[in-house]
Amino acid sequence: MENTSSKPKKQGGLFSKFAFAMGNMGHAAFYAALSNYFIIFVTSGLFVGLPKNIANKLIVLITTLIVVIRVVEIMIDPVLGNIVDNTRTKWGKFKPWILSGTIVSSVLLVVLFTGIFGLAEKNWILFAVLFVILFVILDVFYSFSDVSYWGMVPALSEDSDERGVYTALGNFTGSIGWNGLTIIVVPIVTWFTFAATGKHTEGPQGWVAFSVIIAALTVICMAITAFGTQEKDNVIRRASQKEKTTLKGVFTAIVKNDQILWASLAYFLYSLANVVTNGVLFYYFKFILDRSAEYAIVGVVATIVGFCTSPLYPILNKFIPRKVLFCLGQACMIVSYLIFIFFGSNMTLLVIGLALYNFTFAQLVTVLTLTDAIEYGQLKNGERNEAVTLSIRPMIDKLTGAFSNGLVSFIAITCGMTGAATAADMTAGNVHTFKSFAFYIPLVLAILALVVFVSKVKLTEKKHAEIVEELQRKLSEGQNDSDKTEEYAKNTGMTSLVAPASGKIMDVEEMPNVLSEFNGRGFAIRPQEGKIYAPFDGVVRFTFTTRHVIGLVSENGLEMIVHIGIGTVNMRGQGFISHYVDGQKVKAGELLMDFDRDLIVQNGYDDIVVCFFTQPGRIKEIPSVSSGEIVHGEKIADVEVNK
């Protein structure tokens, strides 16, 4: 039964949030093991019993297959997402895939770390065939778990602010899982190798033990998520099934929106540099510095810096534009590469370099820029592509991860860092080649990311505010509204319009300042409280990323904008809490938004709520209102919409 209550139900207690966050700690650890350390295992421990020439050929084959599989897998992600969306069980649609995806992929991770139970040394041709089959199955089930885990967030709470808490906690524990693996990988692999062979090396036995531990951790963490959270069955989740993101849709949106294009390119360059560096640091410590036991310091530094930079960003962004923060982060990254290249043998400087390397805001800035590009595209092309914001960064991460696997494998083979090789086997030529590929290429990529972002990304906070103001003016005049579907255009009839807020209602024609701002037909309400309710039965068509503008259409085709405050675009969503998702069906009087009136006033803006009709030409008679007090839900007029 659908929940149409006017008050949102808070689903998440502390344990629910804890349970969700625990899932990503295991999930991120699994991804790090698969993306970074499996390649290390392939190059150093998988083919130790074979002649070096055959082993190197197999390393090239396996890593090439991994790259190809992971690139192709990106294209089937929308299909997997669609399967999850259409799952119907008594346990919900996400939990079955979270558990089955985690269990299957974890078991197969261990199998691959065993070299398919030693088959690599007995029959490498059969091994290669089975490897492709098993890796594809592993990657598909991992993706099922990944898509379900993050897709579960809207099912846990209707409150966007609370969803933000779930997401932030997931990201936080994810960094612990990823960086924590960096801290424990060498001690675990070395200890279990010593226990099995008496040798202080990173042998196959140690890697198998490592994979078992990570697989068990992942299953336990995801089980906590599955049994410690509660999916909700309501209209929000069903509404989210109506629009699916396809690979074609993502690329179409990128091509049509130059700011998405340039921001994505800058992030791609940064991300590729980042994942390549993370992939080679183990080799750097083991073969160049001959300090593999101290590799844990990479994870320690990354964890400490991550704890500082994530909460620091919103504070700094209050005073420093995000473009400057992006440049600052990239400058730190560039300096870190110079330290790695010229002063890496000095441990004090190396630690400083690692700290600078992790002091970057590129990911946060990119996500915010892509989010703001939604309104940019709507103004420029008349199209609104919210789904791109959710899909493009993960897609880039998977692409760069795949390319990194190939490059890291190439570096290991070219520099002789395979099999039983040690730091003593490295020549000056090996060291020079390693630094050329491992640090010089990422250095160039980091510089290019900075150049692209500075020269091509124009979507600053100020520019976005101007775009939103222009867009809302066009919407108030019935322009730039091509995101309206044919279904809405065909709807006609009478709509019962009720007050979306409590307070003093006025016709906009009586308010010169409001009329000049919007040039539209409608009414305004001086609110008595910071709440917005649905003005009729219909659908929430869109919300600006600043959350101060809501676009709705009634079941009978009446289209209206609810604009909260004057100048509130500059608050960038601060103080606004939505209780719906775009595309959700709503009933008249249902709570849509909470907003902080005091915060609006403190920032020097007007808290007036303005409602105007975006297609006045289709309305038989524009309703006029008389000034007076009104309570939300109180009927204003019956409005008839024609074709």
LONUKE-533942 format. One record per residue (C-alpha): residue in three letters; x, y, z. Coordinates in steps of 0.001 Angstrom, whole numbers, plus 500000, padded with zeros to 6 digits. Each point is the difference from the previous one (the first is absolute). Layout:
# residues N
ALAXYZ ...
This chain:
# residues 643
MET500000500000500000 GLU501364503416499048 ASN500865502521502638 THR498349503306499244 SER500285501492503440 SER500807503683500132 LYS502709499339502554 PRO503164498143499076 LYS500786496899501956 LYS503502499952501349 GLN501235496483499363 GLY503562500239501098 GLY501044499500503575 LEU503635499956501002 PHE500266496240499500 SER498550500224496488 LYS502622502583499051 PHE502740497951501648 ALA498856496866498160 PHE499966501781496648 ALA503426501547500570 MET501543496655500961 GLY499044498604496598 ASN502234502402498118 MET502980499311502240 GLY499988496400498768 HIS498906501000496517 ALA502882502474499585 ALA502506497517501405 PHE498790497425497465 TYR500331502492497133 ALA503532500935501108 ALA500959496328500154 LEU498588499385496529 SER501243503194498343 ASN503410500539501587 TYR501258496880501726 PHE498779497324497635 ILE502181501561497289 ILE502938499963502428 PHE499291496331500711 VAL499777499220496273 THR503381501624499305 SER501822498627503045 GLY498445496803501278 LEU497575498361497582 PHE502479498514497516 VAL503061499433502189 GLY500308496357498925 LEU500156500752496265 PRO502939501100497826 LYS500314503789500021 ASN499260500439496274 ILE496761498014500293 ALA499113501707503292 ASN500401503460498441 LYS497829499029497035 LEU497333498742502369 ILE500204503200502047 VAL499422502027496824 LEU497118497716499013 ILE498286500099503387 THR500323503757500486 THR498802500641496442 LEU496971497823500647 ILE499315501882503236 VAL500127503360498193 VAL497706498819497198 ILE497522498362502394 ARG499784503055502238 VAL499487502402497090 VAL497266497812498521 GLU498436499576503449 ILE499427503776500151 MET497607499670497083 ILE497873497379501722 ASP499673501879503301 PRO496688501616498897 VAL498697496508499196 LEU500974498736503445 GLY498383503057501577 ASN496812499276498107 ILE499998496401501253 VAL500386501224503590 ASP497207502552499542 ASN497633497297498788 THR500782497540502787 ARG497039499205502252 THR500528497864503109 LYS498723500008503563 TRP503461501255501031 GLY499816502967497629 LYS501819500539496719 PHE503449501010501251 LYS500857497592502800 PRO499868496781497930 TRP502525501446497548 ILE502161501512502745 LEU500361496595501675 SER500154497755496923 GLY502278502415498128 THR502356500268502976 ILE500124496275500765 VAL500554498887496391 SER502625502660499225 SER501815499370503304 VAL500213496239499423 LEU501284500578496457 LEU502555502535501248 VAL501533497272502172 VAL499895497522497117 LEU501880502422497737 PHE502594500681502701 THR500654496229500148 GLY500845500073496299 ILE496801497966499520 PHE501408497422502434 GLY503426499908498370 LEU498711499476496464 ALA502219502842498762 GLU503103497821500471 LYS498447496814498585 ASN498113501138496908 TRP500301503707499283 ILE497756499848496908 LEU497115498511501968 PHE500801502457502782 ALA499648502968497617 VAL496621498737498748 LEU498632499396503483 PHE501444503289501219 VAL497934501960497476 ILE496828498164500985 LEU500554500360503747 PHE501121503635499833 VAL496952500970497935 ILE497709498287502525 LEU501863501662502875 ASP499790503454498428 VAL496307499649499166 PHE499064498903503527 TYR502233502693501513 SER498128502549497856 PHE496668498605501184 SER501149500578503575 ASP501407503447499195 VAL496900501232498146 SER497713498636502729 TYR502007501470502883 TRP499964503590498754 GLY496575499654498407 MET498678499072503424 VAL500433503528501417 PRO496634501387498774 ALA498329496899501467 LEU501335500754503479 SER498625503519500408 GLU497758502529498255 ASP501961502874501516 SER502726501282497654 ASP502012501329502929 GLU499917496582501645 ARG500970498368496712 GLY502998502308499978 VAL500953498671503431 TYR499790496395498742 THR502132500851496968 ALA502580501938502008 LEU500333497178502530 GLY500376497487497157 ASN502757502095498427 PHE501717500381503366 THR500093496266500779 GLY500903499321496362 SER503184502031500437 ILE500778497937503105 GLY499529496765498043 TRP502108501181497053 ASN502832501596501973 GLY499855497393502733 LEU500867497344497443 THR503123501959499124 ILE501019499831503641 ILE499434496274500558 VAL500774498378496627 VAL503763499535500395 PRO499930498788503635 ILE497237497479499209 VAL501555498648496805 THR503480499838501508 TRP498878498337503254 PHE497970497267498317 THR502740499385497444 PHE502500499602502849 ALA497621497673501859 ALA499733497785496910 THR503562500137498646 GLY502246501551502636 LYS500876502817497578 HIS499445503710500675 THR498582500785496545 GLU496622500673498364 GLY499329496500498682 PRO496928498344498447 GLN499000498461503336 GLY499873503432501614 TRP497922501432497162 VAL497468497186500324 ALA499686500663503746 PHE499635503710499262 SER497162499314497547 VAL498202497763502514 ILE500167502714502673 ILE498712502715497634 ALA497259497739498647 ALA498843499165503532 LEU500125503677501029 THR497938500984496964 VAL497321497366500630 ILE499746500914503697 CYS499765503742499303 MET497413499589497255 ALA497995497605502191 ILE499879502715502670 THR498606502371497363 ALA497432497494498758 PHE498701499021503439 GLY500482503348501736 THR498093502246497565 GLN496366500066498963 GLU498878500679496438 LYS496815502044499679 ASP497211499175497576 ASN498583503315498830 VAL499334502192497020 ILE503487501475500006 ARG501595496701499131 ARG497439499197497339 ALA500416503445498477 SER503741499461499686 GLN499414497069497647 LYS498528502122497231 GLU503224501355498582 LYS503075497870499407 THR503464501272499157 THR501492498366496926 LEU503532500329498705 LYS498628501764496924 GLY498083502409502212 VAL503116500838501983 PHE502113500747496920 THR497194501949498322 ALA499719502245503032 ILE503776500507500057 VAL500190500964496322 LYS497155502502500305 ASN501347501609503162 ASP503508501418499614 GLN500405500656503741 ILE499277496358500780 LEU502469499099497254 TRP502857502134501294 ALA499408499226503679 SER499881496291499149 LEU503228500224497995 ALA501772501809502837 TYR498822497362502461 PHE500983497168497645 LEU503554501360499794 TYR500186500433503775 SER498472496597500720 LEU502317498182497590 ALA503044501611501614 ASN498637499145503439 VAL499221496322499410 VAL503268499374498133 THR501961501476502899 ASN498066497957502554 GLY500697496927497887 VAL503783500499499817 LEU500781501163503537 PHE500325496389501187 TYR502608499362497281 TYR501686503285500909 PHE500470498996503630 LYS500963496406499212 PHE502266500319496969 ILE501283503587499967 LEU500273500851503694 ASP500414496387501225 ARG497633500831502871 SER496958497838499385 ALA499453499618503746 GLU499445503773500206 TYR497373500034497243 ALA497334500284502710 ILE500970503643500416 VAL498197500709496697 GLY496685498961501555 VAL500680501734503304 VAL500727503344498335 ALA497031499657497618 THR497647499231502896 ILE501170502931502118 VAL499859502486497108 GLY496603498631498916 PHE498585500580503485 CYS501144503626499771 THR499159500957496414 SER496405498688499805 PRO498617502121502870 LEU502342502864499100 TYR498613500463496483 PRO496582501526500862 ILE501660502355502470 LEU502564501219497475 ASN497394500255497257 LYS498149502644501998 PHE502926502331499401 ILE501870498539497037 PRO498393499261496583 ARG500055496327499088 LYS502049500717496862 VAL502762501320502232 LEU499685496938502240 PHE500329497734496955 CYS503146501877498960 LEU501376499776503525 GLY499442496252500093 GLN501568499459496585 ALA502981502181500932 CYS500559497793503065 MET499774496906497806 ILE502531501404497517 VAL502452500869502791 SER499607496480501400 TYR501077498481496674 LEU503089502200499953 ILE500848498722503485 PHE499478496372498916 ILE502262500507496972 PHE502862501982501517 PHE499870499503503785 GLY498199496677500466 SER502901498359501810 ASN499640502478502882 MET497267498518502224 THR499104503332501607 LEU499478501667496634 LEU498246496890498713 VAL497440500194502821 ILE499457503678499178 GLY499557499021496361 LEU497419497362500908 ALA498101502543502096 LEU499984502527497136 TYR498974497283497562 ASN496885499239502055 PHE499167503654500643 THR497731500432496998 PHE496453501208499543 ALA499699498868496377 GLN497277497424500607 LEU497830502293502131 VAL500360502939497617 THR499227497817496985 VAL496814498604501545 LEU498794503505500880 THR500848501320496537 LEU498176497130498300 THR497027500651502271 ASP499917503684499047 ALA500301499014496345 ILE496447498652500226 GLU498577503550499957 TYR502620501084497476 GLY498825497303497593 GLN496344500788500678 LEU500567503652499100 LYS502235499338497011 ASN498371496936498459 GLY496594499891501631 GLU500841496587501459 ARG500398499000503608 ASN502242496982500666 GLU500097499250503726 ALA500902496360499389 VAL503319500994498439 THR501155501440503321 LEU499538496609501646 SER501532497921497222 ILE502876501870498409 ARG502488500070502888 PRO499680496265500788 MET500340499312496274 ILE503232502031499846 ASP501301498245503128 LYS499444496610498376 LEU501650501083496749 THR503069501400501701 GLY500181496944502247 ALA500032497743496934 PHE502672502070498239 SER502061500111503183 ASN500002496183500247 GLY501497499804496530 LEU502602502708500589 VAL501084498616503394 SER500471496553498492 PHE502016501509497137 ILE502231501851502479 ALA500602496835502058 ILE501005497945496956 THR502075502733498333 CYS501925500699503198 GLY500565496347500896 MET497819500146503108 THR498352496623499504 GLY500303496565501577 ALA502646499689502690 ALA501810503230499076 THR501257502208502829 ALA501378503515500396 ALA503521498574499525 ASP499051499018496448 MET499140503570499006 THR502470501786497738 ALA500350503742499511 GLY498147499506496717 ASN497145498213501778 VAL499710502818502541 HIS500002502674497285 THR497376498128497967 PHE497842499510503087 LYS500015503685500914 SER499320500995496405 PHE496799497966499832 ALA498980500042503656 PHE500496503691500784 TYR500753502026496876 ILE496845498871498184 PRO497735500667503012 LEU501780503350500476 VAL499094500984496435 LEU496428498790500536 ALA499687502051503209 ILE501274503118498193 LEU497595499427497096 ALA497096499585502440 LEU500896503370501521 VAL500297501685496587 VAL496680498580498761 PHE498117500973503134 VAL501424503525500158 SER499631500777496291 LYS496792498175499078 VAL497799499607503071 LYS498135503284500365 LEU497224498821502279 THR500943501781503220 GLU497645500523502922 LYS499285503542498796 LYS499393498867496432 HIS497639497291501164 ALA497979502525502023 GLU499662502172496873 ILE498909496952497969 VAL497361499071502562 GLU498633503559500024 GLU499824500056496202 LEU498436496560499889 GLN497292500879502501 ARG499198503171498018 LYS499602497920496858 LEU497880497464501839 SER497747502742501340 GLU499424501122496401 GLY499306496450498818 GLN503325499703498145 ASN502739497377500156 ASP497579497343501104 SER500767497252497516 ASP500552497480502788 LYS496194499795500131 THR498933496611498725 GLU497215499341497525 GLU498059498373502807 TYR499820503290501875 ALA499162501965496848 LYS496988497768499284 ASN498540500401503489 THR497118502463500246 GLY497181500687502414 MET499260501608503332 THR502580500119502809 SER499150500877503561 LEU502759502376501113 VAL500734500335503726 ALA502410502180501934 PRO503512498483500164 ALA500890501984503138 SER498398501805502923 GLY500223503765500218 LYS498831503142498228 ILE499056499389496360 MET500340502696497314 ASP499692500241496231 VAL503428500495498390 GLU498598502923497990 GLU499685501850503304 MET503706499495500647 PRO502247501889497554 ASN503212498491501346 VAL498728496445499542 LEU498426500735496614 SER503243501468498669 GLU501917496989501273 PHE497845497340498353 ASN497848501665497307 GLY497385497318500598 ARG496413499512501074 GLY499218498609503396 PHE499995500844503685 ALA502347500376502954 ILE499770499052503663 ARG501824501710502852 PRO500583496806502045 GLN499313499543503672 GLU502053496791500167 GLY502744498355497961 LYS497941497301498300 ILE498848499423496427 TYR497144497647499145 ALA498773498595496689 PRO497525502466498394 PHE498099497237498161 ASP499981496313499125 GLY502764499444497466 VAL503685499345499427 VAL503207501741501087 ARG501665500536496631 PHE503304501473501134 THR501864501799502745 PHE502851502431499472 THR503238498780501554 THR499751502989502351 ARG496700498481501225 HIS498231503381500154 VAL497979499342496810 ILE497491497176499543 GLY498260499272496699 LEU496678498148500129 VAL497276498908497596 SER496490498968500979 GLU498192496901498807 ASN497976502284497721 GLY502963501855498485 LEU500353503102502200 GLU503697500857500161 MET501335502119502836 ILE503261501104501576 VAL500372500474503754 HIS502882502376500642 ILE501157500333503606 GLY501486503407500772 ILE501639502749497982 GLY503778499696499601 THR500001496613501730 VAL501772498447496991 ASN503200501263501609 MET499432497779503043 ARG500671496970497773 GLY497527497756501799 GLN501069500836503532 GLY496996500013502305 PHE497733498129497538 ILE498875496420500695 SER497883498225497386 HIS497687497076500751 TYR499557498569496513 VAL501892498958496913 ASP499564501406496512 GLY497345498035498163 GLN498074499197503181 LYS496201500133499961 VAL498673502239502751 LYS496603500793501498 ALA498739503491500745 GLY501159501014503471 GLU502931497568500114 LEU503132501475501587 LEU502639500667497345 MET502613502236501590 ASP501256501445503263 PHE501961503238499774 ASP501747502074502656 ARG498367503455499959 ASP502394501375502592 LEU503025498890497995 ILE498589501622496852 VAL499543503298501819 GLN503414499750501658 ASN501553499720496556 GLY498222503180498926 TYR497342498430497737 ASP496204500117499859 ASP498132496858501104 ILE496849500646497927 VAL498550496989498138 VAL499131500778496372 CYS497766497693497927 PHE499585500584496274 PHE498550498111497040 THR502522498958497336 GLN497442499472497208 PRO497512502854500515 GLY498843499748496373 ARG498392496637500724 ILE498038501284503001 LYS496416500965499222 GLU499950502700502685 ILE502921501026502184 PRO498726500071503599 SER500361503269501866 VAL500369500115503764 SER499203502599502613 SER502447500859502740 GLY499306498226503252 GLU501035497246502356 ILE499911496437498721 VAL500828496566501417 HIS501818497335497995 GLY497536497608498385 GLU497319502677499818 LYS498425500162496553 ILE501020502927497795 ALA498126499260496761 ASP499016497409497419 VAL502259500489496983 GLU499065498609496585 VAL502716499043497514 ASN499356499823496231 LYS502105498417497246 
